[in-house]
Amino acid sequence: MPPHTDPSSADHGIRLESVVLERGAQRVFDGLSLELRDARIGVIGDNGAGKSSLFRLISGLEQPGEGRVRVHGCDTVADRRQLSQHVGLMFQNPDDQIIFPTVAEELAFSLTARGESRGEARRQARDFLARRGLAAWAERAIGELSQGQRQQVCLLALLISRPATLLLDEPFASLDLLSQARLSAQLAASDQQVLVSTHVLDHVHDFERVLWLAQGRVQADGPGREVCEAYAQDVRRRAEMDLPHA
């Protein structure tokens, strides 16, 4: 399936140019090139396919050995200090991301990192929560929150800082159905570009674009419905091959 194209300017969206990424003796990506401009993009594939590595490259947590990555006009190596203005990454485990003891402090940190004073950041954080009907969360201790609620705090911390692109790495993996539905609704309401890596295909099935990664390569790239169904069929085929024969 051919990748989507967009006539927008070169500074809009994310561009990977012949990227090589090596981790020890393993070559994760070998000349990967992508243009990611669609508003909603899913990334699917088996464990070890390169989904998290792709997000780490885009967010600047890893650097390409060859090639380059540009995010809304910023080179992830040369312009690394500016990247947080353009892209935010939500990790698989919220405990790897949350730093502060209360919800308001965690959200305020996203704003102080962008130059707001501590007092103004806390005021904006409380207002932000109140507008979402979560005013009572402001002084709640992070340790008292459920896994789904901590995941929601991580997303709120990204939303309040307003990066152009949100990267969500397996955000549904440890959530119950109600928490998954709430997270999906939040994503649907956002006007930011959203990239979601997931094994829960239902959540990206209706996305305008889905990438299927396999061993660091793009196996398929196209409308969510088509790519998710192709991947699901491939998984079923491989599972049947593993069954013992009578």
C-alpha positions as CSV (number, residue, x, y, z in Angstrom):
1,M,0.0,0.0,0.0
2,P,1.5,3.4,-0.9
3,P,2.2,5.9,1.8
4,H,-0.1,9.0,2.0
5,T,1.2,12.3,0.7
6,D,0.2,15.8,1.6
7,P,0.8,19.0,-0.3
8,S,1.6,20.9,3.0
9,S,4.8,22.8,3.5
10,A,8.0,20.9,4.3
11,D,8.1,22.2,7.9
12,H,4.7,20.6,8.7
13,G,4.7,17.1,10.1
14,I,7.4,14.6,10.7
15,R,10.0,13.4,8.2
16,L,12.5,10.5,8.5
17,E,15.1,10.4,5.8
18,S,17.1,7.2,5.3
19,V,17.3,6.6,9.0
20,V,19.7,3.9,10.4
21,L,19.3,3.1,14.0
22,E,21.6,0.5,15.7
23,R,21.3,-0.7,19.3
24,G,24.3,-2.8,20.2
25,A,24.7,-5.4,17.5
26,Q,21.1,-5.1,16.4
27,R,20.1,-2.9,13.5
28,V,16.7,-1.6,14.3
29,F,16.1,0.5,11.2
30,D,18.1,0.2,8.0
31,G,17.4,3.2,5.8
32,L,13.8,4.0,7.0
33,S,12.1,6.9,5.2
34,L,8.7,8.2,6.2
35,E,6.5,11.3,6.0
36,L,4.0,11.6,8.7
37,R,1.6,14.5,8.2
38,D,-1.9,12.9,8.8
39,A,-3.8,14.0,11.9
40,R,-4.3,10.5,13.3
41,I,-1.7,7.8,12.7
42,G,-1.6,4.3,14.2
43,V,1.5,2.2,14.5
44,I,1.0,-1.6,14.8
45,G,3.1,-4.7,14.7
46,D,4.6,-7.5,16.8
47,N,6.7,-6.8,19.9
48,G,10.2,-5.9,18.7
49,A,8.9,-4.5,15.3
50,G,10.3,-1.0,16.0
51,K,7.2,0.9,17.2
52,S,8.7,2.3,20.4
53,S,12.1,2.9,18.7
54,L,10.3,5.0,16.1
55,F,8.7,7.1,18.8
56,R,12.0,7.5,20.6
57,L,13.6,8.8,17.4
58,I,10.9,11.3,16.8
59,S,11.0,12.6,20.3
60,G,14.8,12.9,20.3
61,L,15.4,10.2,23.0
62,E,17.5,8.3,20.4
63,Q,19.6,9.7,17.6
64,P,19.9,8.1,14.2
65,G,23.3,6.7,13.3
66,E,22.7,7.7,9.7
67,G,20.1,9.8,8.1
68,R,18.0,12.5,9.9
69,V,14.7,13.1,11.6
70,R,12.8,16.4,11.3
71,V,9.8,17.3,13.4
72,H,7.8,20.3,12.3
73,G,11.0,21.9,10.9
74,C,13.3,20.9,13.8
75,D,16.2,18.5,13.3
76,T,16.1,16.1,16.3
77,V,19.9,16.4,16.7
78,A,20.7,20.0,15.8
79,D,17.5,21.5,17.3
80,R,17.0,19.1,20.2
81,R,16.3,21.8,22.8
82,Q,13.3,23.0,20.8
83,L,11.8,19.6,20.3
84,S,9.5,19.7,23.4
85,Q,7.7,22.6,21.8
86,H,6.7,20.4,18.9
87,V,6.4,16.8,20.2
88,G,5.4,15.1,23.5
89,L,5.8,11.4,24.3
90,M,3.7,9.4,26.7
91,F,5.5,6.3,27.8
92,Q,3.9,2.8,28.2
93,N,4.2,3.0,32.0
94,P,3.0,6.3,33.6
95,D,5.3,5.7,36.6
96,D,8.2,6.2,34.2
97,Q,6.9,9.6,33.4
98,I,5.4,11.2,36.5
99,I,7.8,13.1,38.7
100,F,5.7,15.2,41.1
101,P,3.6,14.1,44.1
102,T,0.3,15.8,43.1
103,V,-1.6,16.2,39.9
104,A,-1.5,20.0,39.8
105,E,2.3,20.0,40.3
106,E,2.8,17.4,37.5
107,L,0.8,19.5,35.0
108,A,2.4,22.7,36.2
109,F,5.9,21.2,35.4
110,S,4.9,20.9,31.8
111,L,4.4,24.7,31.8
112,T,7.4,25.8,33.8
113,A,9.5,23.7,31.3
114,R,8.2,26.1,28.7
115,G,9.0,29.3,30.6
116,E,6.0,30.0,32.8
117,S,6.7,31.0,36.4
118,R,5.8,28.4,39.1
119,G,2.8,30.4,40.4
120,E,1.4,31.1,37.0
121,A,1.9,27.5,35.9
122,R,0.0,26.2,39.0
123,R,-2.8,28.6,38.3
124,Q,-3.1,27.5,34.7
125,A,-2.9,23.8,35.8
126,R,-5.9,24.3,38.2
127,D,-7.9,26.2,35.5
128,F,-7.1,23.5,32.9
129,L,-8.3,20.7,35.3
130,A,-11.5,22.7,36.2
131,R,-12.4,23.2,32.5
132,R,-12.4,19.4,32.2
133,G,-14.5,18.8,35.3
134,L,-11.4,17.6,37.3
135,A,-11.0,20.5,39.7
136,A,-10.9,18.0,42.6
137,W,-7.9,16.3,41.1
138,A,-5.6,19.3,41.6
139,E,-4.3,18.3,45.0
140,R,-4.8,14.6,44.7
141,A,-1.7,12.5,45.4
142,I,-0.4,10.6,42.4
143,G,0.1,7.5,44.6
144,E,-3.7,7.4,45.3
145,L,-4.6,7.2,41.6
146,S,-5.4,4.1,39.7
147,Q,-3.3,3.0,36.7
148,G,-5.9,4.5,34.3
149,Q,-6.0,7.8,36.3
150,R,-2.2,8.1,36.3
151,Q,-2.3,7.4,32.5
152,Q,-4.8,10.2,32.2
153,V,-2.6,12.6,34.2
154,C,0.3,11.8,31.7
155,L,-2.0,12.7,28.8
156,L,-3.2,15.9,30.5
157,A,0.4,16.9,31.1
158,L,1.0,16.6,27.4
159,L,-2.2,18.4,26.4
160,I,-1.6,21.4,28.6
161,S,1.8,22.0,27.1
162,R,0.3,22.0,23.6
163,P,3.0,20.3,21.5
164,A,2.0,20.0,17.8
165,T,2.3,16.2,18.0
166,L,1.5,13.6,20.6
167,L,3.2,10.2,20.6
168,L,1.4,7.6,22.7
169,D,3.3,4.4,23.2
170,E,0.9,1.5,24.0
171,P,-1.5,3.7,26.0
172,F,-4.3,1.1,26.2
173,A,-2.2,-1.8,27.3
174,S,-3.0,-1.8,31.1
175,L,-6.4,0.0,31.0
176,D,-9.8,-1.5,31.7
177,L,-12.5,-0.9,29.1
178,L,-13.9,2.2,30.7
179,S,-10.5,3.8,30.9
180,Q,-9.8,2.9,27.3
181,A,-13.0,4.6,26.3
182,R,-12.2,7.7,28.2
183,L,-8.7,7.9,26.7
184,S,-10.1,7.4,23.2
185,A,-12.6,10.2,23.8
186,Q,-9.8,12.6,24.9
187,L,-7.7,11.8,21.8
188,A,-10.7,12.3,19.5
189,A,-11.3,15.7,21.1
190,S,-7.7,16.9,20.6
191,D,-6.8,19.1,17.7
192,Q,-3.1,18.0,17.9
193,Q,-1.5,15.4,15.6
194,V,-1.7,12.1,17.4
195,L,0.4,9.0,16.7
196,V,-0.6,5.9,18.7
197,S,1.4,2.7,19.0
198,T,-0.9,-0.2,20.0
199,H,-1.8,-3.9,20.0
200,V,-5.5,-3.0,20.5
201,L,-6.4,-2.6,16.9
202,D,-9.9,-1.4,17.5
203,H,-8.5,1.9,18.7
204,V,-6.8,2.7,15.4
205,H,-9.1,0.8,13.1
206,D,-10.8,4.0,11.9
207,F,-7.6,6.2,11.8
208,E,-6.9,7.8,8.4
209,R,-3.5,6.1,8.3
210,V,-1.9,3.1,10.0
211,L,1.7,1.9,9.7
212,W,2.4,-1.8,10.1
213,L,6.0,-2.3,11.1
214,A,7.7,-5.7,10.9
215,Q,11.4,-6.1,11.8
216,G,12.1,-2.4,11.4
217,R,10.5,-2.2,8.0
218,V,7.1,-0.8,6.8
219,Q,5.1,-3.9,5.9
220,A,2.0,-1.8,5.0
221,D,0.9,1.8,5.1
222,G,-2.6,3.0,4.4
223,P,-6.1,3.5,5.8
224,G,-6.6,2.0,9.2
225,R,-9.3,-0.4,8.3
226,E,-7.2,-2.0,5.5
227,V,-3.9,-2.2,7.4
228,C,-5.4,-3.5,10.6
229,E,-7.3,-6.2,8.8
230,A,-4.2,-7.3,6.8
231,Y,-2.2,-7.4,10.0
232,A,-4.9,-9.4,11.9
233,Q,-5.1,-11.9,9.0
234,D,-1.3,-12.3,9.1
235,V,-1.3,-12.9,12.8
236,R,-4.0,-15.6,12.4
237,R,-2.1,-17.3,9.7
238,R,1.1,-17.4,11.7
239,A,-0.8,-18.6,14.8
240,E,-2.4,-21.5,12.7
241,M,1.1,-22.5,11.5
242,D,2.2,-22.8,15.1
243,L,-0.6,-25.2,16.0
244,P,0.4,-28.9,16.4
245,H,-0.8,-31.0,13.5
246,A,-2.8,-34.2,14.2
